[in-house]
Structures are given as C-alpha cells and as structure tokens.
Amino acid sequence: MTSSEITVYGAHWCPDCRRSKQFLGEHQIPYRWIDIEEDLEGEKFVIEKNEGKRIIPTIVFSDESFLVEPTNAELAQKLGLKTKASRNHYDLIILGGGPAGLTAALYTAREAIDTLVIERAAFGGQAAGTEKLDNMPGFPDGVAGIEFSQRLRQQSERFGVELLQAQDITGIYHRDNYHGVKTDDGSNYSARALLIATGSRYRRLGVPGESDYLGAGVHFCATCDGPFYKGKAVAVVGGGNSATEESLLLTKFASRVTILVRSANFKASAVIQEKVLSHPQIDVRWNTEVHEFTGKDSKLTELKLLNNRTGGKETLPIDGAFIFIGLDPNTGFLEGSRILLDRWGFVTTGHALLHGDKRPAGFENRDPYLLETSIPGIFAAGDVRDSSTKQVVSAAGEGSTAALSIREYLKSV
Ligand SMILES: Cc1cc2nc3c(=O)[nH]c(=O)nc-3n(C[C@H](O)[C@H](O)[C@H](O)COP(=O)(O)OP(=O)(O)OC[C@H]3O[C@@H](n4cnc5c(N)ncnc54)[C@H](O)[C@@H]3O)c2cc1C
C-alpha cells in the first residue's frame, strides 16, 4: 500500500490514534494523517462515516473500507499481516526478525530445519528504520535500510521460512525436552530449539523533534553515520564512556564536536576524559540539556539547549546530533526464565558461561555451543547478546554462526 492508500483521521490528544499510528509506523506502513481538530473537512468526513458521531481514529483504506477505533489485531488482519502460525510445533523458533534472526532463518531453512520467525513489528528490526546503511559489504553506494530489510525477508521466504508479524513475545517456557514461546494473543508455540534475536533499542531523550529527524540529523551510531559529517559540526549528547569514545571517533570526520553533558562532569574513565578535554576539535558544555530538535526541509539544523544550573536558553546551529545515553536489550520477556543475563540485561552465551573448568547446570556432558545460552537448546545472536558489536553485518554474522550451532545441537536431540 502507498501513503495515499491509508488515511488516519484523529486528533493529537487521542491515545488510540497514537496507538494506531505507532502500529503503522512499527510495521513500516505509510499513511496520511489528518488531525480533525485542525481540518474541518476531515472532521465532517469522520462524522459522516460514523453516522453523526465524531469517533476517532477512523482509518480509511484504499478500497474505501474503513475501521473505527480498531484494535492492533483488527488492524493487522485488515492489512493482511500473518499473525497465526500454521502449526504449533517446529524444529526451531526464532524470536525477532531483525538481521540476526532473518539471517539465521535463511541458513536453517536452507538445511531443511523447519523454522518459524516471530516478530512484533517490521521485519528488518533496527536496520529497517535506518535511512541508509553505508557500511554494508557488497553495496558500494550504500543501501536504504528498508530495501535491505525487504531483501532479507524475501530471501528467507524463498527458503521456506514461516514468518509471523504483529506478535509480541511475552515469555518462554520449557516442557519435557521442548522449549516454548508465548505471544500476546495467547498463542503458545513449541520447538526443539529457540534462537533469541530480539535486539536492543537506543535510549532516546524523548524531547520534541527527536523522532522527526531520526536518520536526518539525529543518530545513535558514530561508526555507522559519522562519515556523513566530513568537515561539519556535530553535537554529542551524553557524558559516559560511549559518548566520550564516540566523540573521539567523530573528530575523524567532523570539524567540530560539541559534547552536551547533563551533569557537571563526565562518567567516563580518566584516560578518555583527558583525551576529550584536551582535544582541539572538541568543546564540552556542562549542565546542558537538549529540549528540542528543530530543522528545515526535513533536516536537522538546530538544537534548543537549556542550562539546568542557570536556566539559560540557547540555540546551537548544528549539522548532526549523536545521542549516546544508553542501550536497553529487548529481554523483558525472559524475566522468570533461567536464561543468564549480564548486569545490563543482555544475554550471556558460549564460553562466557564457563567459570574455569566449571560448566553451568544442564551442561554436565559438554561445553555450551557457540552462542548457546545457559539453557541447552536456547541460543542468542545479534544486539541482544552480551558483548555484541551492534552492527548489521555482525548481527547477520552471529545469525549464521548461531544457525550452525543449532544444526549441531539438533543432531543430538
Ligand atoms: C537509527 C539507527 C541507525 C543504525 N545505523 C546502522 C548502520 O548504518 N550500520 C550498521 O551496521 N548498523 C546500524 N545500526 C545498528 C543495527 O541496526 C543493529 O546492530 C542491527 O539491526 C541489530 O540486528 P538484530 O537482529 O540483532 O536486532 P534488531 O535489529 O534490533 O532486531 C530485533 C527484532 O526483534 C523484534 N523484537 C524485539 N522484542 C520482541 C518481542 N518481545 N516480540 C517479538 N519481536 C520482538 C524487534 O521488533 C526487531 O525487529 C543502526 C541502528 C539504529 C537504531
């Protein structure tokens, strides 16, 4: 469908309108938004459709059919998303359809390992939401994140992977020799092995304009997007190790790096602090918070800053902003399971589970396979994994490595 084919009529204050817009956005489905508080024709249209009532959201589709206050499940059904698996049991269930999950899936399906992938949003994960991937081997001119994700999806489908969408995984369980997955529509699916590939998400500031300029001036990865800013001025938000280290990396491209730190000091190692503070291309502003991102022609141009000590306000002209205030793994659904996580919630795998010669419980007769978790038969790959490098290529590489380990594991059960 194209943007002209779906129109969402709603209002800025309406929580169900926000939920529907978020659902469409997460599934990368374009739509036109009409705020009926500002558009009298739009308001009239909604009242006509709803027999005199002003009910929102009212969502109109290309065939002129419409849904009023739909649930996410109703929207998914209308959009033809596959939300139910064809069977209850598989050789392998992959949790998450980003680069790690889909790469693993195409490897396992090619080897006739019966594979189901469960995804809650758009296939391609964080990569699907990336304007341009400039560091993908084999793409000399870069590739749009959405195109890369569509290709990955098509490739896994070609090998017969079954893909479910709009299904939030809420928990995992173990029964006899099987592992199982629960989804938010109440379904349970079991498998001989699981792969956790649910990725992570960069923390955001949550201030106006931030999401409007994602990929168009607002970034979370200096390795990925720093080279776009050769000779330009960028800001870095954050005061920890990532912010300071990434600022040093950015000086290789940008002519000027301004670090905006909310507190009056860095929380980075002394060596890095020293390097940053003495660097001729770096300025540091202490006690400084971004309270708005603004721009022109869909591109970020300015940051509105607030000094939280003096209350002073300032506008900083800027070409790009990099936010490094932390990364959260998508592992909430593992709560209560016996999967070992590190102190930040990332999944621990392979040799990191061994303490000297001591193996974890359940591994009396063998060491864990590469990328296997603390529960035999459950593997993890990509950004969700402890010590992963948070890059598309490495997530895909871990997906293939996990697939090979899973193949070996399945021979034994
Ligand atoms: C803005 C941005 C720009 C980036 N630019 C680049 C770049 O230029 N180059 C580069 O190499 N890397 C880039 N990255 C990083 C890269 O996208 C990630 O490293 C990569 O996507 C990780 O892949 P993954 O499969 O491990 O996880 P993800 O891509 O995070 O995929 C995980 C999937 O699991 C799903 N999921 C999570 N929880 C659940 C659940 N409970 N139920 C069902 N599904 C679930 C998510 O919806 C998601 O689709 C960028 C990241 C961002 C955010």
The ligand as a Tripos MOL2 file, in Angstrom:
@<TRIPOS>MOLECULE
LIG
   53    58     1     0     0
SMALL
NO_CHARGES

@<TRIPOS>ATOM
      1 C1         18.9840    4.6820   13.8450 C.3       1 LIG1
      2 C2         19.9280    3.5090   13.7020 C.ar      1 LIG1
      3 C3         20.8890    3.5310   12.6870 C.ar      1 LIG1
      4 C4         21.7490    2.4600   12.5270 C.ar      1 LIG1
      5 N1         22.6530    2.5060   11.5060 N.ar      1 LIG1
      6 C5         23.4630    1.4560   11.2860 C.ar      1 LIG1
      7 C6         24.3720    1.4560   10.1850 C.ar      1 LIG1
      8 O1         24.4270    2.3870    9.3980 O.2       1 LIG1
      9 N2         25.1750    0.3580   10.0360 N.ar      1 LIG1
     10 C7         25.1580   -0.7150   10.8970 C.ar      1 LIG1
     11 O2         25.9000   -1.6860   10.7120 O.2       1 LIG1
     12 N3         24.3030   -0.7190   11.9660 N.ar      1 LIG1
     13 C8         23.4610    0.3240   12.1710 C.ar      1 LIG1
     14 N4         22.6120    0.3160   13.2470 N.ar      1 LIG1
     15 C9         22.6240   -0.8370   14.1740 C.3       1 LIG1
     16 C10        21.9080   -2.0630   13.5430 C.3       1 LIG1
     17 O3         20.6580   -1.6780   13.0000 O.3       1 LIG1
     18 C11        21.7530   -3.1600   14.5710 C.3       1 LIG1
     19 O4         23.0270   -3.5150   15.0540 O.3       1 LIG1
     20 C12        21.0940   -4.4230   13.9640 C.3       1 LIG1
     21 O5         19.8360   -4.1390   13.3980 O.3       1 LIG1
     22 C13        20.9200   -5.4830   15.0450 C.3       1 LIG1
     23 O6         20.2520   -6.5780   14.4910 O.3       1 LIG1
     24 P1         19.4780   -7.6200   15.4330 P.3       1 LIG1
     25 O7         18.7850   -8.5610   14.5030 O.co2     1 LIG1
     26 O8         20.4100   -8.1780   16.4360 O.co2     1 LIG1
     27 O9         18.4300   -6.7580   16.2720 O.3       1 LIG1
     28 P2         17.2910   -5.7390   15.8050 P.3       1 LIG1
     29 O10        17.6140   -5.1000   14.5230 O.co2     1 LIG1
     30 O11        17.0510   -4.8860   16.9970 O.co2     1 LIG1
     31 O12        16.0380   -6.6980   15.5500 O.3       1 LIG1
     32 C14        15.3780   -7.3250   16.6260 C.3       1 LIG1
     33 C15        13.9390   -7.5790   16.2360 C.3       1 LIG1
     34 O13        13.2840   -8.2540   17.3060 O.3       1 LIG1
     35 C16        11.9770   -7.7210   17.4640 C.3       1 LIG1
     36 N5         11.5310   -7.9210   18.8480 N.ar      1 LIG1
     37 C17        12.0730   -7.3830   19.9720 C.ar      1 LIG1
     38 N6         11.3830   -7.7960   21.0560 N.ar      1 LIG1
     39 C18        10.3800   -8.5940   20.5950 C.ar      1 LIG1
     40 C19         9.3200   -9.3070   21.2240 C.ar      1 LIG1
     41 N7          9.1360   -9.2860   22.5640 N.pl3     1 LIG1
     42 N8          8.4450   -9.9970   20.4410 N.ar      1 LIG1
     43 C20         8.6130  -10.0480   19.0770 C.ar      1 LIG1
     44 N9          9.6010   -9.3930   18.4300 N.ar      1 LIG1
     45 C21        10.4820   -8.6800   19.1810 C.ar      1 LIG1
     46 C22        12.1370   -6.2400   17.1380 C.3       1 LIG1
     47 O14        10.9000   -5.6830   16.7460 O.3       1 LIG1
     48 C23        13.1470   -6.2850   15.9960 C.3       1 LIG1
     49 O15        12.5320   -6.3510   14.7280 O.3       1 LIG1
     50 C24        21.7010    1.3590   13.4160 C.ar      1 LIG1
     51 C25        20.7460    1.3360   14.4410 C.ar      1 LIG1
     52 C26        19.8600    2.4020   14.5780 C.ar      1 LIG1
     53 C27        18.8160    2.3750   15.6830 C.3       1 LIG1
@<TRIPOS>BOND
     1     1     2 1
     2     2     3 ar
     3     2    52 ar
     4     3     4 ar
     5     4     5 ar
     6     4    50 ar
     7     5     6 ar
     8     6     7 ar
     9     6    13 1
    10     7     8 2
    11     7     9 ar
    12     9    10 ar
    13    10    11 2
    14    10    12 ar
    15    12    13 ar
    16    13    14 ar
    17    14    15 1
    18    14    50 ar
    19    15    16 1
    20    16    17 1
    21    16    18 1
    22    18    19 1
    23    18    20 1
    24    20    21 1
    25    20    22 1
    26    22    23 1
    27    23    24 1
    28    24    25 2
    29    24    26 1
    30    24    27 1
    31    27    28 1
    32    28    29 2
    33    28    30 1
    34    28    31 1
    35    31    32 1
    36    32    33 1
    37    33    34 1
    38    33    48 1
    39    34    35 1
    40    35    36 1
    41    35    46 1
    42    36    37 ar
    43    36    45 ar
    44    37    38 ar
    45    38    39 ar
    46    39    40 ar
    47    39    45 ar
    48    40    41 1
    49    40    42 ar
    50    42    43 ar
    51    43    44 ar
    52    44    45 ar
    53    46    47 1
    54    46    48 1
    55    48    49 1
    56    50    51 ar
    57    51    52 ar
    58    52    53 1
@<TRIPOS>SUBSTRUCTURE
     1 LIG1         1 GROUP 0 **** ****
